[in-house]
Amino acid sequence: MMLIRFICCVFAALLAGASCALVAAERSPAQAQSSDTRQLVEDQFRDWLAATVWPDAQKQGISRETFDHALVTLTLDWSLPELQPPGQVPPRDDQRQAEFQSPGRYFSEAQLTSLSTAGRILLDEWAAVLDRLERRYGVPREILVAIWGRESHFGRVRPKHQALRVLATQAFMGRRRTLYYPELLAVLLILDQDHWPEETLLSSWAGAMGQPQLLPSKFLRYAVDADGDGLRDIWRSVPDSLGSIANYLREHGWKPKRGWGIEVHVPASVSCTLEGPRQGKPLREWAQLGLTRADRTSLLGENSDVTAFLLMPAGRLGPALLVLENFYVLKKYNESDLYALFIGHLADRLRGGSGFLTAWRPTDPMKRGDIWTMQERLQAQGHDVGKLDGLIGFATRTATGQWQARNQRAETCFPDAALIQMIR
């Protein structure tokens, strides 16, 4: 029987232009588990639900009826990424293998055009709802619609996973299980308190739910019933989705009638190592250093004393911006400079603004592991690179610029493949 299966595999692979070995290699370690091994892990999962999850759920006030109804027949989802089943040794520095892409690729002009075109139509369609939300929360409608568009293309891209199964799987055998375990308890609380059926709670593979893509703990804290029907329905209700985004931003410190940032021109005389949230200055001081708006007009105006922070996501190889505190509120929604910049930029375009005036120049494709090694070397030399994570955040960019200046190299504040080899 095994021989017959192997012959069938070879024949099918030849038809597809691949080998059986290649087909097997494309499967994740979790997907490649044998049926016997899988059953053993499923049994361990059942034991874990009873011995670990139920006591913690009970402490949070979740009823036994809700717990049993939700989990009695639940099985693991072996198709999810980032799984490390019990007994499997994780590959060393697993996350170092992903390629780090150019920051400019995050700002696809086709995507921005599509979202801004559709978003302007929706600003008109939902104007009455957005009027109410602006009055109540003080967050501009364009910001709300920009997040709605980025997260789910205005609800048109619907999540297909069941949040409960995703979170149970990730909490039991995910690479970031400590992150997901509280979210599993949170989704059980939603089932217990909001009385949603499990099949309604659809999420991404990472457990983010509904049109605004809120994790369960965020749903419990920030989701609102904006349409007055008694439900916090972020899956089907546009008002609830937009209202939940607005409430999230307000609770994280959004300042009404204050922008998020502007694109600027940074003269060569101003060091790119001044970037980051630790080096804020009033706008008038940035103007004194020679910074102007990207179109070379003056920064000064009625808000000249407002503190702003230099942001250069690609160092001198892309646009530079002066961002305000609201930018860092956007970053609370998704811990990424590029995400927050995408939202602010898309919101500007929804108001009729144009694209970036400064082009994103090409950058070398780099392995995350190589960037990690560079961070370790810079740290050993006394530089503050922030978290050792293989990502080029603002601290790593400023450390790169400091190394370049110290070694009489052009100060770009962004590494390339050759520079990574030089830093030792």
C-alpha distance (Angstrom), angle and dihedral (degrees) to the residues before:
residue distance angle dihedral
M1 . . .
M2 3.83 . .
L3 3.83 89.1 .
I4 3.80 91.1 52.0
R5 3.81 90.7 49.9
F6 3.80 91.4 49.8
I7 3.83 92.2 49.6
C8 3.81 90.1 49.4
C9 3.78 90.2 49.5
V10 3.80 92.2 50.5
F11 3.81 92.0 47.8
A12 3.82 92.7 49.0
A13 3.79 92.1 45.9
L14 3.80 92.3 50.4
L15 3.78 89.9 52.7
A16 3.80 88.9 52.5
G17 3.80 93.1 46.4
A18 3.81 94.4 -113.3
S19 3.78 139.5 98.8
C20 3.79 127.5 -114.6
A21 3.77 88.8 -116.8
L22 3.81 90.5 55.6
V23 3.79 92.4 47.5
A24 3.80 90.2 51.9
A25 3.80 92.0 45.4
E26 3.78 91.4 57.2
R27 3.78 91.3 61.0
S28 3.78 118.4 93.3
P29 3.83 117.8 -114.7
A30 3.80 89.4 -107.5
Q31 3.81 92.8 49.9
A32 3.80 90.6 49.4
Q33 3.81 93.7 59.2
S34 3.81 113.7 123.6
S35 3.79 118.1 -114.8
D36 3.82 91.2 -110.1
T37 3.80 92.0 51.0
R38 3.77 91.1 46.2
Q39 3.76 91.8 52.7
L40 3.79 90.2 51.2
V41 3.80 90.2 52.2
E42 3.82 91.2 46.5
D43 3.82 88.3 53.8
Q44 3.80 90.1 50.4
F45 3.80 88.0 49.5
R46 3.81 91.2 54.9
D47 3.81 90.4 49.9
W48 3.81 90.7 48.6
L49 3.81 92.0 51.7
A50 3.79 90.7 53.1
A51 3.79 100.0 39.9
T52 3.81 102.1 35.5
V53 3.79 113.2 15.2
W54 3.80 99.7 43.1
P55 3.84 96.0 53.5
D56 3.81 90.5 49.2
A57 3.81 92.1 44.9
Q58 3.78 90.8 49.9
K59 3.82 90.6 52.8
Q60 3.80 88.6 56.4
G61 3.79 91.8 53.7
I62 3.80 97.9 -104.6
S63 3.79 110.3 153.5
R64 3.78 122.3 -119.8
E65 3.79 88.6 -125.6
T66 3.81 92.3 57.9
F67 3.80 92.2 44.2
D68 3.79 95.1 50.4
H69 3.79 94.7 42.5
A70 3.81 91.2 51.2
L71 3.79 99.9 42.5
V72 3.80 110.6 23.2
T73 3.81 93.7 95.8
L74 3.82 99.4 21.8
T75 3.81 117.5 129.8
L76 3.78 131.1 -170.9
D77 3.80 119.8 -89.9
W78 3.81 103.5 -128.2
S79 3.82 93.1 -177.6
L80 3.81 94.6 72.0
P81 3.81 121.6 106.0
E82 3.81 125.3 -119.4
L83 3.82 95.4 37.8
Q84 3.80 123.6 153.6
P85 3.83 108.9 -178.2
P86 3.82 117.5 -151.4
G87 3.79 111.6 -80.8
Q88 3.79 93.8 22.9
V89 3.79 114.6 118.3
P90 3.81 108.1 -133.9
P91 3.80 115.1 -127.1
R92 3.79 112.5 -100.0
D93 3.80 112.2 -93.9
D94 3.78 90.6 -5.7
Q95 3.78 94.9 179.8
R96 3.78 93.6 52.5
Q97 3.79 91.3 76.6
A98 3.79 98.8 70.9
E99 3.79 116.3 97.5
F100 3.78 116.2 -115.5
Q101 3.78 107.7 -128.9
S102 3.79 128.6 -147.1
P103 3.84 112.2 -87.3
G104 3.80 88.9 -129.1
R105 3.80 91.2 65.6
Y106 3.80 89.0 66.5
F107 3.81 89.0 67.5
S108 3.79 101.1 61.4
E109 3.78 107.3 -177.3
A110 3.80 90.6 -148.7
Q111 3.80 91.1 55.2
L112 3.80 94.0 44.4
T113 3.80 91.3 49.3
S114 3.79 92.2 47.9
L115 3.81 93.6 48.2
S116 3.80 94.9 44.5
T117 3.81 92.9 47.9
A118 3.81 93.6 49.4
G119 3.80 91.9 38.6
R120 3.79 94.5 57.6
I121 3.79 90.1 55.2
L122 3.81 90.8 50.0
L123 3.81 91.9 48.4
D124 3.81 86.7 62.9
E125 3.80 95.3 40.5
W126 3.81 93.9 52.2
A127 3.82 97.2 32.3
A128 3.83 95.2 123.7
V129 3.80 92.6 51.2
L130 3.80 91.8 45.1
D131 3.82 90.3 49.9
R132 3.81 89.9 57.6
L133 3.79 93.7 45.2
E134 3.81 93.1 49.3
R135 3.80 91.0 51.4
R136 3.80 93.0 47.7
Y137 3.81 102.1 40.7
G138 3.80 105.4 20.3
V139 3.82 93.9 -132.1
P140 3.83 115.3 133.1
R141 3.79 114.8 -109.9
E142 3.80 91.8 -127.0
I143 3.80 90.6 60.1
L144 3.81 91.4 50.9
V145 3.79 93.1 48.5
A146 3.82 91.7 45.1
I147 3.82 91.9 55.9
W148 3.80 90.8 43.9
G149 3.79 89.4 52.6
R150 3.79 96.0 45.2
E151 3.80 94.8 47.1
S152 3.81 101.2 45.6
H153 3.81 108.4 -5.9
F154 3.81 88.2 -102.9
G155 3.79 93.2 -47.1
R156 3.79 93.8 -53.5
V157 3.81 93.5 111.2
R158 3.76 103.0 64.4
P159 3.80 122.0 -162.4
K160 3.80 113.1 -115.2
H161 3.80 104.0 -165.2
Q162 3.79 126.6 88.5
A163 3.79 105.7 -116.9
L164 3.80 93.9 -144.4
R165 3.80 94.0 55.2
V166 3.80 93.1 42.9
L167 3.80 93.4 50.6
A168 3.80 94.8 43.4
T169 3.80 89.9 51.3
Q170 3.78 95.1 45.5
A171 3.82 92.8 44.0
F172 3.81 91.2 51.5
M173 3.80 102.2 41.2
G174 3.79 109.9 -1.6
R175 3.77 122.9 123.3
R176 3.82 88.6 -118.3
R177 3.79 97.1 39.5
T178 3.81 94.4 145.4
L179 3.81 88.8 60.0
Y180 3.79 93.4 48.9
Y181 3.80 101.0 43.7
P182 3.84 94.8 76.2
E183 3.80 88.1 46.5
L184 3.81 90.3 55.7
L185 3.80 89.9 54.7
A186 3.81 89.1 45.7
V187 3.81 93.3 54.2
L188 3.80 89.2 50.1
L189 3.81 87.8 53.2
I190 3.81 89.8 52.5
L191 3.80 90.3 52.5
D192 3.80 90.2 48.1
Q193 3.81 98.9 43.7
D194 3.81 105.7 28.4
H195 3.81 94.3 35.0
W196 3.79 95.4 -138.0
P197 3.81 115.3 160.7
E198 3.81 112.9 -115.9
E199 3.80 92.8 -115.4
T200 3.81 90.9 60.6
L201 3.80 94.6 57.0
L202 3.80 97.3 82.6
S203 3.78 119.7 173.2
S204 3.78 146.2 166.0
W205 3.82 119.5 -89.3
A206 3.82 85.8 -90.0
G207 3.81 95.0 54.4
A208 3.83 99.1 -104.1
M209 3.79 107.7 145.9
G210 3.77 138.4 -142.7
Q211 3.78 132.9 -21.1
P212 3.84 95.4 -37.0
Q213 3.83 91.9 42.5
L214 3.80 98.1 -128.2
L215 3.78 122.2 174.8
P216 3.83 111.9 -126.6
S217 3.82 93.9 -103.6
K218 3.81 89.3 53.1
F219 3.80 90.8 47.3
L220 3.80 90.9 54.8
R221 3.79 92.1 50.7
Y222 3.79 105.2 34.8
A223 3.83 111.7 19.0
V224 3.81 113.4 110.5
D225 3.79 138.4 -168.0
A226 3.79 98.7 -122.2
D227 3.81 97.4 163.7
G228 3.81 94.8 53.0
D229 3.80 98.5 -124.5
G230 3.80 94.2 124.5
L231 3.83 94.9 -106.8
R232 3.79 133.2 97.4
D233 3.78 92.8 -139.8
I234 3.81 109.3 174.5
W235 3.82 90.3 161.9
R236 3.81 101.0 61.3
S237 3.82 108.5 7.7
V238 3.80 118.4 83.3
P239 3.85 93.4 -166.5
D240 3.82 91.2 51.4
S241 3.80 91.1 47.4
L242 3.81 94.4 49.3
G243 3.80 92.3 40.9
S244 3.79 91.4 52.0
I245 3.81 91.0 52.2
A246 3.81 90.3 49.1
N247 3.80 93.0 48.7
Y248 3.81 91.2 48.4
L249 3.81 92.5 53.3
R250 3.80 94.8 44.2
E251 3.81 91.8 49.4
H252 3.80 88.9 51.7
G253 3.79 92.7 55.4
W254 3.81 108.5 -87.9
K255 3.80 108.8 175.9
P256 3.83 112.2 -140.9
K257 3.80 119.5 -130.6
R258 3.79 90.6 18.1
G259 3.79 122.9 108.5
W260 3.79 128.6 -132.6
G261 3.82 101.2 -125.6
I262 3.80 149.0 -61.2
E263 3.79 136.2 -119.7
V264 3.80 111.8 -108.1
H265 3.78 142.8 -173.3
V266 3.81 113.0 -119.6
P267 3.81 112.6 -160.3
A268 3.79 119.0 -134.9
S269 3.81 89.2 -110.9
V270 3.82 90.7 67.3
S271 3.80 114.7 78.5
C272 3.79 117.7 -123.7
T273 3.81 86.5 -142.2
L274 3.82 87.5 80.3
E275 3.81 88.0 78.7
G276 3.78 124.5 116.2
P277 3.81 145.8 59.5
R278 3.82 92.4 -77.5
Q279 3.81 94.8 63.3
G280 3.79 105.8 54.2
K281 3.81 121.3 157.7
P282 3.81 134.1 179.7
L283 3.79 112.3 -92.0
R284 3.81 90.4 -112.4
E285 3.83 90.1 59.8
W286 3.80 91.5 50.9
A287 3.82 87.5 50.3
Q288 3.81 90.2 51.0
L289 3.82 88.3 55.1
G290 3.81 88.9 56.6
L291 3.81 102.8 -98.6
T292 3.79 116.9 145.3
R293 3.75 135.2 173.4
A294 3.80 113.1 -77.0
D295 3.81 89.8 -100.0
R296 3.86 87.3 55.4
T297 3.82 94.8 -109.5
S298 3.79 120.5 133.3
L299 3.79 123.9 -78.1
L300 3.78 92.4 -148.3
G301 3.78 121.6 105.9
E302 3.77 141.3 115.3
N303 3.82 91.4 -44.2
S304 3.81 96.7 51.5
D305 3.81 92.4 127.8
V306 3.82 94.2 53.1
T307 3.80 113.1 114.6
A308 3.80 113.6 -115.5
F309 3.79 132.7 -177.0
L310 3.79 128.3 -143.0
L311 3.82 114.0 -118.8
M312 3.82 121.2 -171.7
P313 3.83 107.3 165.7
A314 3.81 92.6 -178.9
G315 3.78 96.7 29.3
R316 3.80 109.5 -128.9
L317 3.81 89.9 -20.8
G318 3.79 94.8 80.8
P319 3.81 145.9 15.4
A320 3.80 120.9 -37.3
L321 3.79 123.0 -147.0
L322 3.76 141.2 -173.8
V323 3.79 106.2 -138.5
L324 3.78 130.6 -167.0
E325 3.79 131.8 -144.6
N326 3.80 90.9 -84.5
F327 3.80 88.7 65.8
Y328 3.80 89.1 63.7
V329 3.80 89.5 48.5
L330 3.81 87.7 57.7
K331 3.78 87.7 50.1
K332 3.82 88.8 58.4
Y333 3.81 87.4 66.3
N334 3.80 90.1 57.5
E335 3.81 120.9 3.3
S336 3.78 96.1 -126.4
D337 3.80 131.7 104.6
L338 3.79 89.4 -149.0
Y339 3.82 92.6 51.7
A340 3.80 93.2 50.4
L341 3.81 90.7 46.2
F342 3.81 91.0 48.9
I343 3.82 90.6 53.4
G344 3.79 94.4 46.7
H345 3.80 92.6 45.7
L346 3.82 93.3 46.8
A347 3.81 90.2 49.3
D348 3.81 89.3 53.6
R349 3.79 90.2 51.2
L350 3.80 90.5 50.0
R351 3.82 85.5 58.8
G352 3.80 89.7 53.3
G353 3.81 98.9 -91.3
S354 3.78 124.4 146.4
G355 3.78 133.4 -119.6
F356 3.79 125.0 -83.7
L357 3.79 112.5 -57.7
T358 3.80 91.5 -149.3
A359 3.80 116.3 63.7
W360 3.79 124.6 -126.0
R361 3.79 104.2 -117.8
P362 3.82 119.8 -145.5
T363 3.80 116.0 -91.5
D364 3.78 129.6 -163.7
P365 3.81 117.0 -91.8
M366 3.80 104.8 -115.3
K367 3.77 134.7 -171.8
R368 3.76 114.7 -116.9
G369 3.79 89.4 -131.4
D370 3.81 90.9 57.2
I371 3.79 90.8 52.0
W372 3.81 88.8 49.0
T373 3.81 90.3 53.4
M374 3.80 90.1 49.2
Q375 3.80 90.0 51.6
E376 3.80 90.5 52.4
R377 3.80 91.2 51.0
L378 3.80 93.5 47.6
Q379 3.79 90.6 47.8
A380 3.81 90.4 50.8
Q381 3.82 87.4 55.6
G382 3.80 91.2 54.8
H383 3.81 100.3 -96.4
D384 3.81 121.7 139.0
V385 3.82 105.0 -127.4
G386 3.79 96.3 166.2
K387 3.78 115.4 -132.8
L388 3.80 118.3 5.8
D389 3.79 96.6 -122.8
G390 3.80 109.3 123.9
L391 3.82 91.7 -108.0
I392 3.79 125.4 119.4
G393 3.79 100.5 -125.2
F394 3.79 125.6 164.3
A395 3.83 93.8 -86.3
T396 3.80 91.5 52.4
R397 3.81 90.3 46.6
T398 3.81 92.9 51.9
A399 3.82 91.5 44.8
T400 3.81 88.6 51.7
G401 3.81 90.4 51.9
Q402 3.79 91.8 48.1
W403 3.82 90.6 51.8
Q404 3.80 90.8 48.0
A405 3.81 92.2 50.9
R406 3.81 92.5 46.3
N407 3.81 90.7 51.4
Q408 3.83 95.8 45.8
R409 3.79 94.3 -110.8
A410 3.81 128.6 136.4
E411 3.79 106.9 -79.1
T412 3.82 106.3 -125.1
C413 3.83 99.3 145.1
F414 3.79 89.4 -140.6
P415 3.81 126.2 91.1
D416 3.76 128.3 -128.8
A417 3.80 130.8 -166.0
A418 3.83 93.0 -93.7
L419 3.79 93.4 48.3
I420 3.80 92.2 51.9
Q421 3.80 88.6 58.3
M422 3.82 92.0 48.0
I423 3.80 96.3 52.9
R424 3.81 104.1 86.7
